[in-house]
């Protein structure tokens, strides 16, 4: 199974910060160096070092070019320098479009998964820049993003994610600054248009701080949009490893990106916990609509959904719809109820419940591998509950009834104990 990565973007996110955080997290630096040596791009070298940010030891990743076209200094970014216009000419960038970017990535020696990740990041950037400048995607030229240092950053991120075998990425929110920065075209507002476009197209949550400056770069936003699989942390989890990646720019915030490899710990392993009950009475919604909303609620994290026929005022036949969910799912459940039904009000209450300790297992049976839930009773004895989808699939494969498949799985578990 792949690993789950949590990116904590309280100081924003950029390409070099992400590479540094992933290396600090445990990605193989030697593997990255070999991958970059096979990149069909010349005129750069990379450097990995340790720096101190707000008293914290962090990893720093730098791309050093033969010609200095790396990150602009802070005066230039904020338009305070008297020489800012000449600075544009002294620090030119090599222009590249998506055609050239694809050729570079496809011509590299990195893995297929890493190539797909890198290309997806650039595609998201191209779409954002296309919208910002009002030109077709294939006519977008990455005057900054397409520079060698950014190509190396993005490819490095893809290689490190692949090396760590990250398959799930949790990013709840991106913190950005405010004010204006100067780019090649002049002064632009923060969040910069490309970041706004990436966030809008990919439903990323932005939180604007009072820090003057660009905390989230277009590359950082595109990385999140390309690899994020969830915006919600598990309710209970353990931390397997942590990494700190340092940013180059100096702001009031620390300028670090914290990355964590985490593993979910199911709340159901506890003997007691709390759950929320949401209920509403509906007298003008069809049975088809009720069946539809039940399915959507379950797909979005409801623990249980049921509705019961009731009579309301004026003897109208209606349904009482009840949803059980964890606290972090309340807003999503209510959003679905208001959107998918005709209700105009939802009652909610917190319930304490007693539950059996449980664990998920896979067991081998005479009809194939089955997924089961093993529950521990108060007296210490264990009981096996085959998962419905697994038992149903095995029943169809073996040409037997669901009941026969269910009993076969339970009996095999008892025999192998």
KACORGI-V970949 format. One record per pair of residues at least 24 apart in sequence whose C-alpha atoms are under 7 Angstrom apart, sorted by sequence separation. I is the first residue (numbers start at 1). J is the second residue. If there is no record, write none. Layout:
BEGIN
<<I J> <I J>>
END
This chain:
BEGIN
<<69 93> <190 214> <194 218> <198 222> <238 262> <239 263> <237 262> <238 263> <195 221> <237 263> <238 264> <368 394> <384 410> <237 264> <238 265> <367 394> <236 264> <237 265> <301 329> <236 265> <176 206> <178 208> <234 264> <236 266> <173 204> <174 205> <175 206> <176 207> <177 208> <178 209> <236 267> <367 398> <173 205> <174 206> <175 207> <176 208> <177 209> <178 210> <181 213> <173 206> <174 207> <175 208> <176 209> <177 210> <178 211> <179 212> <283 316> <173 207> <175 209> <177 211> <178 212> <179 213> <283 317> <24 59> <177 212> <178 213> <283 318> <118 154> <177 213> <282 318> <283 319> <297 333> <118 155> <177 214> <281 318> <282 319> <21 59> <176 214> <177 215> <281 319> <282 320> <20 59> <176 215> <281 320> <20 60> <98 138> <118 158> <176 216> <280 320> <281 321> <20 61> <97 138> <117 158> <211 252> <279 320> <280 321> <19 61> <97 139> <279 321> <280 322> <97 140> <279 322> <97 141> <114 158> <278 322> <279 323> <365 409> <16 61> <96 141> <97 142> <114 159> <277 322> <278 323> <16 62> <95 141> <96 142> <277 323> <278 324> <95 142> <96 143> <277 324> <293 340> <365 412> <95 143> <114 162> <276 324> <277 325> <94 143> <113 162> <275 324> <276 325> <93 143> <96 146> <275 325> <276 326> <93 144> <95 146> <275 326> <276 327> <95 147> <275 327> <94 147> <93 147> <285 341> <171 228> <285 342> <169 227> <170 228> <284 342> <169 228> <170 229> <171 230> <172 231> <168 228> <169 229> <170 230> <171 231> <172 232> <132 193> <168 229> <169 230> <170 231> <282 343> <132 194> <170 232> <170 233> <40 104> <129 194> <280 345> <128 194> <280 346> <40 107> <279 346> <280 347> <40 108> <278 346> <279 347> <39 108> <128 197> <278 347> <279 348> <38 108> <39 109> <128 198> <278 348> <38 109> <277 348> <278 349> <276 348> <277 349> <276 349> <277 350> <35 109> <124 198> <276 350> <35 110> <275 350> <276 351> <274 350> <275 351> <274 351> <275 352> <274 352> <70 149> <273 352> <274 353> <273 353> <272 353> <273 354> <272 354> <271 354> <272 355> <271 355> <271 356> <63 149> <271 357> <268 355> <270 357> <269 357> <268 357> <269 358> <268 358> <125 218> <88 184> <125 222> <124 222> <121 222> <78 180> <79 181> <121 223> <78 181> <79 182> <77 181> <78 182> <77 182> <121 226> <76 182> <77 183> <120 226> <32 156> <32 159> <27 160> <19 153> <28 163> <27 163> <16 153> <19 156> <27 164> <15 153> <19 157> <22 160> <15 154> <18 157> <5 166> <3 165> <4 166> <12 174> <2 165> <3 166> <4 167> <5 168> <6 169> <7 170> <8 171> <12 175> <2 166> <3 167> <4 168> <5 169> <6 170> <7 171> <9 173> <10 174> <11 175> <12 176> <2 167> <3 168> <4 169> <5 170> <6 171> <9 174> <10 175> <9 175> <59 244> <60 245> <58 244> <59 245> <60 246> <58 245> <59 246> <58 246> <54 254> <53 254> <13 215> <14 216> <12 215> <13 216> <14 217> <11 215> <12 216> <13 217> <15 219> <14 219> <15 220> <14 220> <13 220> <25 241> <25 242> <25 243> <24 243> <24 244> <22 243> <21 243> <21 244> <21 245> <20 245> <20 246> <18 245> <17 245> <17 246> <17 247> <16 247> <25 259> <21 257> <21 258> <22 259> <21 259> <17 256> <18 257> <17 257> <11 253> <11 254> <11 255> <13 257> <11 256> <11 257> <9 257> <8 257> <8 258> <7 258> <8 259> <7 259> <6 259> <7 260> <5 259> <6 260> <5 260> <6 261> <5 261> <6 262> <4 261> <5 262> <3 261> <4 262> <4 263>>
END
